[in-house]
Amino acid sequence: MPIQPDRNIAIMRHSDSQTYLRDHHAEAHRLNEKSGLFSNLGENQIKELSDASTFTVFFLDEDQRIHWKDIGSKSQIRDWAASLGAKVTELDLVSQFRCNGSDGFLAWVDQVLQVRETANTTLDGANYEFKVCASAKEMRDLIYRRNEQNNKARMVAGYCWDWVSRKTKGNPVPRAYDFDLDGGDFRAKWNLSEDGSLWIMKPDSVSEVGCIHTCQGLELDYVGVILGPDLVVRDGEVLTDGAARSKGDSSIKGYKGLLKEDKAAAFEKADLIIKNTYRTLMTRGTKGCYVYSTDPETNAYLLEQGAGALLPQFDEQEEIPATEVLPFRILGDDERGESGNAVPLLDLKIAAGDFSPEQFLHDCQWAELPDPFVAKDGYFIAQVVGESMNRRIPNGSWCLFRNAGAGSREGKIVIVQSRDIQDPETGRFTVKRYSSEKRVVDDSWKHARITLSPESDRPNFEPIFVTDATEHELHVLGEYVATL
């Protein structure tokens, strides 16, 4: 394409230009040298963009280059502009609304991560929540609580943990966790398996952990950040280590090769990418940021540097006890025979002790099923309390069950009682999805292991395993039919 004499290039610089960039469908700090899915087409994306129009605008934030292949520095744009005979105009975007409009917090992050030196050595006066958490669990609990407001709080982390929960052909590991911190009190998976960048909008993704590849360019109200071993502080100096990144992290691919050719250049480039990654993660929240480092000295450094921060505050409103509206009508003794749609109402507090069907039928109340449900022999109602099945059954739901008769229970949701069960929410009984492994003994068979699996958006619920169970040790009270 011939050089046009009126070609112009504008460089718009800002400390965080990506909000504006997203609206214009181009990000100068995420340019690659080559185009195409495999980065093997064309000559240079700066040249191609400049060639495509007579007036090209680059909204540029050099501090958000987070990938080994990222290009688009001011010097590179100027060099290509000179080769094209284009006039370059540089402007500064002087205002934005990120982090509650607090430029002080953004400057403080740069100071603390030692991206650049600023005058913001404390968070005094910053209208922005910031808290250094003593554990990953504390950080998660804050994010869970904030997310209850409007589903705009999420956890993110540096890509230092392998994606072990990924399902691969012939090796499915759906119950593996990518994160196992705080002695098992914090377990979570990466958000990479299904939704990509759409994870941030799914209500149940609050239990997952995002990374720089799926959250850059997205905004939250509150962000919880886990700092991994790729960034630590020693004697007040921020040190980075590209080798501490997960082997599956493509953003650092090329580090080992450059390390053999030019060690100083490899360290410098990895240092830029790692610091920019955490800078980007820590500024995803418009109202607050909660951080936790897996390195104690780094956590202590962040706590000291965060002096004067506005700590999380929650509105504690007086709770007024509400009368529960039941999805059915409880029947009196004289109404039970008149109703043609009555079923027993099981109190699981009774079931938590020594329980028998005879005791249940003798002591229980009866309820009239709402439309369109029709009473059948063996049907009963029970309330499911707890979060262990909240993907299928919300906490506090009243559910319709049927007595567990003969036949397979494989894959069904059941109420189970066993002396071997110690469910953290309900004790000796539990509502879970049932599966079993059997083994042949003489001419018969017995359960080798029964697995009772949760279906929850909370990562702290684990399957319950009952081994060598007999019919007397484990009693299935009923099979789930529907939520009323």
C-alpha positions in Angstrom: 0.0 0.0 0.0 1.5 3.4 -0.9 2.3 5.9 1.8 -0.4 8.5 2.2 0.9 12.0 2.9 -1.9 12.9 5.4 -1.4 9.8 7.5 -1.7 10.6 11.3 -1.1 8.6 14.4 -2.2 9.6 17.9 -1.0 8.0 21.1 -3.4 8.4 24.0 -1.6 7.6 27.2 -3.2 6.7 30.5 -2.3 4.8 33.7 -5.3 2.5 32.9 -6.7 3.0 29.5 -8.2 -0.5 29.0 -11.8 0.5 30.0 -11.8 3.0 27.1 -10.1 0.6 24.8 -12.7 -2.1 25.3 -15.3 0.2 24.0 -13.2 0.8 20.8 -12.5 -2.8 20.2 -8.7 -2.4 20.2 -6.1 -2.5 22.9 -2.7 -1.2 22.1 -1.2 -2.9 25.1 -2.4 -6.3 23.8 -1.0 -6.0 20.3 1.1 -8.9 19.1 3.9 -8.7 16.5 2.1 -11.1 14.1 -1.6 -11.6 13.4 -3.7 -14.7 13.0 -4.7 -17.5 15.5 -1.2 -18.9 15.5 0.6 -15.5 15.4 2.1 -16.3 12.0 0.5 -13.8 9.6 1.5 -10.4 8.5 4.5 -8.3 9.4 3.6 -6.3 12.4 0.3 -5.3 13.9 1.3 -1.7 14.6 2.1 -1.3 10.9 -1.1 -3.1 9.8 -3.3 -0.9 11.9 -1.5 2.2 10.7 -1.8 1.1 7.1 -5.5 0.4 7.5 -6.6 4.1 8.0 -5.4 7.6 7.5 -5.9 8.4 11.2 -5.0 5.7 13.8 -5.4 6.1 17.5 -3.6 4.0 20.0 -4.9 4.0 23.5 -1.8 2.9 25.3 -1.1 1.6 28.8 2.4 0.2 28.9 1.9 -1.1 32.4 -0.6 -3.6 31.2 1.6 -5.7 29.0 1.1 -9.1 30.6 2.2 -11.5 27.9 5.6 -12.4 26.5 4.3 -11.6 23.0 2.8 -8.2 23.8 4.1 -5.3 21.8 3.0 -1.7 21.4 5.4 0.5 23.3 5.6 4.2 22.5 9.0 3.8 21.0 7.8 1.0 18.7 4.8 3.1 17.5 7.1 6.1 16.8 9.5 3.9 14.8 6.8 2.5 12.6 5.2 5.9 12.2 8.6 7.2 11.0 8.9 4.4 8.5 5.4 5.2 7.2 6.0 8.9 7.0 3.1 9.5 9.5 2.8 12.4 11.9 2.6 11.4 15.6 0.6 13.3 18.2 0.9 12.3 21.9 -1.8 13.1 24.4 -2.5 12.2 28.0 -5.9 11.0 29.3 -5.9 12.9 32.5 -9.0 11.4 34.2 -10.8 8.1 34.7 -13.1 6.4 37.1 -11.4 3.3 38.3 -11.0 2.2 41.9 -13.7 4.6 43.1 -12.0 7.4 41.2 -9.0 7.1 43.4 -5.8 7.8 41.4 -4.2 7.6 44.8 -4.8 3.9 45.1 -3.5 3.3 41.6 -0.4 5.2 42.3 0.0 3.3 45.6 -0.2 0.0 43.8 2.6 1.1 41.5 4.7 2.2 44.5 4.1 -1.0 46.5 4.8 -3.4 43.6 7.7 -1.2 42.6 6.5 -0.7 39.1 7.4 3.0 39.4 8.2 5.3 42.3 5.3 7.6 43.4 4.5 9.9 46.3 1.7 7.6 47.5 3.4 5.5 50.2 0.2 5.1 52.3 -3.5 4.8 51.6 -4.5 7.7 53.8 -7.4 9.6 52.2 -8.1 7.0 49.5 -11.8 6.4 49.2 -11.3 2.8 48.5 -11.4 -0.4 50.5 -8.2 -2.4 50.9 -7.5 -5.3 53.3 -4.6 -7.7 53.6 -6.1 -11.0 54.7 -4.4 -13.4 57.1 -5.5 -16.4 55.1 -7.0 -17.3 51.7 -10.2 -18.4 53.6 -10.6 -15.0 55.1 -10.3 -13.4 51.7 -12.8 -15.8 50.2 -15.3 -15.2 53.0 -15.1 -11.4 52.4 -15.7 -12.0 48.6 -18.6 -14.3 49.3 -20.2 -11.7 51.5 -19.7 -8.9 49.1 -21.0 -11.0 46.2 -24.4 -11.4 48.0 -25.1 -7.8 47.2 -25.1 -7.8 43.4 -23.0 -10.7 42.1 -20.0 -8.4 41.4 -17.2 -9.8 43.6 -14.8 -12.5 42.4 -11.4 -14.1 43.3 -8.4 -13.9 41.0 -4.8 -15.1 41.3 -1.4 -15.1 39.6 -1.0 -18.1 37.4 1.3 -20.0 39.7 -1.0 -23.1 40.2 -1.3 -25.9 37.6 -4.7 -26.5 36.1 -5.1 -30.0 37.5 -8.9 -29.9 37.5 -9.0 -29.8 33.7 -10.9 -32.7 32.2 -8.8 -34.5 29.6 -9.8 -37.4 27.4 -9.2 -40.7 29.3 -8.2 -38.8 32.5 -11.2 -37.0 33.9 -10.5 -35.5 37.3 -13.6 -33.4 38.1 -13.1 -33.4 41.8 -9.5 -32.3 41.8 -8.8 -28.8 43.1 -6.2 -26.4 41.6 -5.9 -24.5 44.8 -5.4 -26.2 48.2 -4.3 -23.6 50.7 -4.7 -23.0 54.5 -4.3 -26.7 55.4 -7.3 -27.6 53.3 -9.5 -24.8 54.5 -9.3 -23.1 51.1 -9.9 -25.2 48.0 -10.9 -23.9 44.6 -10.7 -24.5 40.9 -9.6 -22.3 38.1 -12.4 -20.8 36.0 -10.9 -21.9 32.8 -12.9 -25.1 32.0 -16.2 -23.8 30.5 -16.9 -20.1 30.2 -13.6 -18.2 29.7 -14.2 -14.5 30.3 -17.9 -15.1 30.7 -17.2 -16.7 34.1 -17.4 -13.3 35.7 -21.1 -13.1 35.1 -22.2 -16.5 36.4 -23.5 -16.4 40.0 -21.9 -19.7 41.0 -18.5 -18.8 39.6 -17.8 -16.8 42.9 -16.3 -20.0 44.2 -13.8 -20.2 41.2 -10.5 -18.3 40.8 -9.9 -16.2 37.7 -6.6 -15.4 36.1 -5.1 -12.6 34.1 -6.2 -14.3 30.8 -9.9 -14.3 31.7 -10.3 -11.0 33.7 -8.2 -8.4 31.9 -10.6 -5.7 30.6 -13.4 -6.7 33.0 -14.7 -4.8 36.0 -15.9 -5.9 39.4 -17.1 -4.1 42.5 -14.7 -6.1 44.7 -11.8 -8.3 43.8 -9.9 -10.8 46.0 -6.3 -11.4 44.8 -4.1 -14.3 45.7 -0.4 -13.5 45.2 1.7 -16.6 44.4 5.4 -17.4 44.7 6.2 -15.5 41.5 6.2 -12.3 43.4 7.7 -12.1 46.9 9.2 -9.4 49.1 12.6 -9.8 50.8 13.9 -7.0 53.0 11.6 -4.5 51.4 12.5 -5.4 47.8 9.9 -6.8 45.4 11.4 -9.9 43.7 9.9 -11.7 40.8 10.5 -15.2 39.5 9.3 -16.4 36.1 10.1 -20.0 36.9 7.5 -19.9 39.7 4.7 -19.5 37.2 2.7 -22.6 36.2 4.1 -24.6 33.3 0.7 -24.1 31.7 0.9 -20.3 31.6 1.3 -19.2 28.1 2.1 -15.6 29.0 5.6 -16.5 30.2 6.3 -18.9 27.3 9.6 -17.8 25.9 11.2 -17.1 29.2 13.4 -20.2 29.4 14.6 -19.7 25.8 15.6 -16.1 26.4 17.2 -17.1 29.7 19.8 -19.1 27.8 20.6 -16.3 25.4 20.4 -13.2 27.6 19.8 -13.8 31.3 19.5 -10.1 32.2 17.0 -9.5 29.4 14.9 -12.5 30.4 14.8 -11.4 34.1 13.8 -7.9 33.1 11.0 -8.9 30.7 9.6 -11.5 33.2 9.8 -8.9 36.0 7.7 -6.5 33.9 5.1 -9.1 33.0 4.7 -10.4 36.6 4.4 -6.9 38.2 2.0 -5.8 35.5 -0.1 -8.9 36.0 -0.6 -8.2 39.7 -1.1 -4.5 39.1 -3.9 -5.4 36.7 -5.5 -7.9 39.0 -5.4 -5.6 42.0 -7.2 -2.9 40.1 -10.1 -4.9 38.8 -12.4 -3.8 41.7 -14.0 -0.4 41.5 -14.9 -0.4 45.2 -12.4 -2.6 47.0 -9.5 -5.0 46.8 -8.7 -7.8 49.4 -5.3 -9.5 49.0 -3.6 -12.5 50.4 0.0 -13.7 49.7 1.0 -17.3 50.2 4.4 -15.9 51.4 4.3 -14.6 55.0 6.9 -11.9 54.6 5.2 -10.5 51.5 1.8 -10.5 53.4 3.5 -8.6 56.3 5.0 -6.1 53.8 1.6 -5.5 52.2 0.0 -5.0 55.6 2.6 -2.4 56.5 2.3 -0.6 53.2 -1.5 -0.5 53.4 -1.5 1.7 56.5 -4.5 4.1 56.5 -6.6 1.9 54.2 -10.4 2.0 54.4 -11.2 -1.4 55.8 -14.3 -3.4 54.7 -17.5 -2.3 56.4 -20.8 -4.0 56.2 -24.2 -2.6 57.1 -25.5 -4.6 60.0 -29.2 -4.2 59.8 -31.4 -5.4 62.6 -32.9 -8.7 61.7 -36.6 -9.0 62.1 -37.8 -12.5 62.4 -40.0 -13.4 59.5 -42.9 -15.9 59.5 -41.9 -18.6 57.0 -44.4 -19.1 54.2 -44.6 -22.8 53.6 -45.2 -24.1 50.1 -47.9 -26.5 51.5 -50.7 -26.5 54.1 -50.1 -28.4 57.4 -53.2 -30.5 58.2 -54.8 -31.0 61.5 -55.7 -34.5 62.7 -59.3 -34.0 61.6 -58.3 -32.8 58.1 -55.9 -35.6 57.3 -58.7 -38.0 56.3 -60.6 -35.4 54.4 -57.7 -34.3 52.1 -57.1 -36.5 49.1 -53.5 -35.2 48.7 -51.9 -35.6 52.1 -48.3 -36.8 52.8 -46.2 -37.1 56.0 -44.0 -34.2 56.9 -40.6 -35.6 58.1 -38.7 -33.7 60.8 -35.1 -34.4 60.1 -34.2 -33.4 63.7 -35.9 -36.7 64.7 -34.0 -38.5 61.9 -30.7 -37.2 63.3 -31.1 -39.6 66.3 -32.1 -43.2 66.3 -34.7 -43.4 63.6 -37.2 -45.9 62.3 -40.0 -45.6 59.7 -42.5 -46.7 62.4 -41.5 -43.8 64.7 -41.7 -41.3 61.8 -45.2 -42.3 60.8 -46.4 -42.3 64.5 -44.9 -38.9 65.5 -45.0 -36.8 62.3 -47.4 -34.1 61.1 -49.1 -34.3 57.7 -49.3 -31.8 54.9 -51.3 -31.2 51.8 -49.3 -31.2 48.6 -49.7 -28.1 46.4 -50.7 -28.3 42.8 -49.6 -29.9 40.5 -48.1 -32.6 42.8 -50.2 -35.7 43.6 -49.8 -37.8 46.7 -48.6 -41.4 46.2 -47.8 -44.2 48.6 -44.4 -43.6 50.1 -44.2 -39.9 49.4 -43.1 -37.5 52.2 -41.9 -33.9 52.6 -38.7 -32.9 54.3 -36.7 -29.6 54.6 -33.1 -29.6 53.2 -30.9 -27.3 55.3 -27.4 -26.3 54.3 -25.3 -25.3 51.2 -23.9 -28.7 50.2 -26.5 -29.3 47.5 -27.3 -25.6 46.6 -26.6 -26.1 42.9 -29.7 -28.3 42.8 -31.5 -27.6 46.1 -31.3 -24.1 47.7 -30.6 -23.9 51.4 -33.9 -24.2 53.4 -35.9 -25.8 50.5 -38.9 -28.0 51.3 -38.6 -31.1 49.0 -40.8 -34.0 48.1 -39.2 -37.5 48.6 -40.3 -41.0 48.1 -39.5 -44.0 50.2 -36.5 -45.8 48.9 -37.7 -49.2 47.7 -36.1 -51.9 45.7 -33.9 -51.2 42.7 -30.8 -49.2 42.0 -30.2 -45.9 43.7 -27.2 -45.1 41.5 -27.0 -41.4 40.5 -30.1 -40.4 42.6 -30.3 -37.7 45.2 -31.1 -39.4 48.5 -31.5 -38.8 52.2 -29.1 -41.1 54.0 -28.6 -41.9 57.7 -25.5 -43.8 58.9 -23.4 -44.1 62.0 -20.4 -43.5 59.8 -21.6 -40.2 58.5 -20.5 -36.9 60.1 -21.9 -34.3 57.7 -20.6 -30.8 58.9 -24.1 -29.4 58.4 -26.5 -32.2 59.6 -24.5 -34.7 61.6 -25.5 -38.4 61.1 -27.8 -37.9 58.1 -27.2 -36.1 54.8 -28.8 -35.3 51.5 -26.4 -36.1 48.7 -26.1 -37.8 45.3 -25.6 -41.5 45.7 -23.2 -43.8 43.9 -21.7 -47.2 44.9 -19.0 -49.7 44.0 -19.8 -53.3 44.6 -17.8 -56.4 45.1 -18.7 -60.1 44.8 -18.6 -62.1 48.1 -19.2 -65.9 47.5 -22.5 -66.1 45.6 -23.6 -62.6 46.6 -22.3 -59.0 46.6 -21.8 -56.2 49.0 -21.0 -52.5 48.8 -17.2 -51.9 48.7 -17.7 -48.2 48.9 -20.7 -45.8 48.8 -20.0 -42.2 47.7 -22.3 -39.4 48.7 -21.4 -36.4 46.6 -22.3 -32.7 47.2 -23.4 -30.4 44.4 -22.5 -27.0 45.7 -21.0 -23.7 44.6 -19.0 -23.7 47.8 -15.6 -25.4 47.5 -15.4 -26.6 51.1 -17.8 -29.5 50.7 -16.2 -32.9 50.0 -17.8 -36.2 49.1 -18.6 -38.5 52.0 -17.3 -42.1 51.6 -18.8 -45.0 53.4 -16.7 -48.2 53.1 -17.8 -51.8 53.7 -21.3 -50.6 54.4 -24.1 -53.0 55.1 -27.8 -52.4 55.0 -27.8 -52.1 58.8 -25.0 -49.5 58.9 -26.4 -47.2 56.2 -30.1 -46.5 55.8 -31.5 -44.6 52.8 -34.6 -42.8 54.1 -35.8 -41.6 50.7 -35.1 -40.5 47.1 -35.5 -36.9 46.0 -38.5 -36.2 43.7 -38.8 -32.4 43.5 -38.4 -29.1 45.3 -41.8 -27.7 46.3 
